[in-house]
Amino acid sequence: MLGVVLHVLQDMAGPDVAQHATPSDGLVDDLGLESFALVTLQVSLEKRLGIRFDPLEADLTEVFDTVGSLARYLSTLTDQLGDTASKD
């Protein structure tokens, strides 16, 4: 999922941001994303992965803290969706 996050960041902020971003980089503190950019990132990831971020199930402040925390959350979420789909 890290690659997906970096690809979406590249589309949003350009190759310099994605090329130099690390999992420990803060989306706001290190990459300089502001609130509108975070919403754009969220919507882009939802469309790309066919998911929905649910603020009742996860603290989105923590999810969107670093590049790595977002990638880990997405991995967990897509794994859960895969498990649910395989049970249908």
C-alpha positions as CSV (number, residue, x, y, z in Angstrom):
1,M,0.0,0.0,0.0
2,L,2.9,2.3,0.5
3,G,3.4,2.4,-3.3
4,V,-0.3,3.4,-3.8
5,V,0.0,6.2,-1.2
6,L,3.2,7.5,-2.8
7,H,1.6,7.3,-6.3
8,V,-1.4,9.3,-5.2
9,L,0.9,11.8,-3.5
10,Q,2.9,12.2,-6.6
11,D,-0.3,12.9,-8.6
12,M,-1.3,15.5,-6.1
13,A,2.0,17.2,-5.2
14,G,4.5,16.2,-7.9
15,P,7.3,13.8,-8.1
16,D,9.6,15.6,-5.7
17,V,7.3,14.9,-2.8
18,A,6.7,11.3,-3.5
19,Q,10.3,10.6,-4.5
20,H,11.6,11.8,-1.1
21,A,8.7,10.8,1.1
22,T,9.4,8.1,3.7
23,P,7.0,6.1,5.9
24,S,7.9,8.2,8.9
25,D,7.1,11.5,7.2
26,G,4.2,13.4,8.5
27,L,1.6,14.3,5.9
28,V,1.1,17.7,7.5
29,D,4.4,18.4,9.3
30,D,6.9,17.0,6.8
31,L,5.1,17.1,3.5
32,G,3.1,20.3,4.1
33,L,-0.3,19.0,3.2
34,E,-3.1,21.2,4.3
35,S,-6.7,20.3,5.1
36,F,-8.0,20.5,1.5
37,A,-5.0,18.4,0.3
38,L,-5.8,15.8,3.0
39,V,-9.4,15.6,1.8
40,T,-8.3,15.3,-1.8
41,L,-5.9,12.5,-0.8
42,Q,-8.7,10.7,1.0
43,V,-11.1,11.0,-1.9
44,S,-8.4,9.9,-4.4
45,L,-7.5,6.8,-2.3
46,E,-11.2,5.9,-1.9
47,K,-11.8,6.1,-5.7
48,R,-8.6,4.2,-6.5
49,L,-9.1,1.4,-4.1
50,G,-12.9,1.3,-4.0
51,I,-13.0,1.8,-0.2
52,R,-14.5,4.3,2.2
53,F,-12.8,5.8,5.2
54,D,-15.1,5.5,8.2
55,P,-14.5,8.0,11.0
56,L,-16.5,5.9,13.3
57,E,-14.2,2.9,12.9
58,A,-10.9,4.7,13.0
59,D,-9.4,7.9,14.2
60,L,-8.6,9.5,10.9
61,T,-6.3,12.0,12.7
62,E,-4.0,9.0,13.5
63,V,-4.6,7.3,10.1
64,F,-3.5,10.5,8.2
65,D,-0.6,11.2,10.6
66,T,2.3,9.8,8.5
67,V,2.7,8.2,5.1
68,G,3.3,4.9,6.9
69,S,0.3,5.1,9.2
70,L,-1.9,5.7,6.1
71,A,-0.3,2.8,4.2
72,R,-0.8,0.4,7.2
73,Y,-4.4,1.4,7.6
74,L,-5.1,0.9,3.9
75,S,-3.5,-2.5,4.1
76,T,-5.6,-3.5,7.1
77,L,-8.8,-2.1,5.5
78,T,-8.2,-3.9,2.1
79,D,-7.3,-7.1,3.9
80,Q,-10.6,-6.9,5.9
81,L,-12.6,-6.2,2.7
82,G,-10.9,-9.2,1.0
83,D,-11.9,-11.4,3.9
84,T,-15.5,-10.2,3.8
85,A,-15.7,-10.7,0.0
86,S,-14.3,-14.2,0.3
87,K,-17.1,-15.1,2.8
88,D,-19.8,-14.0,0.4
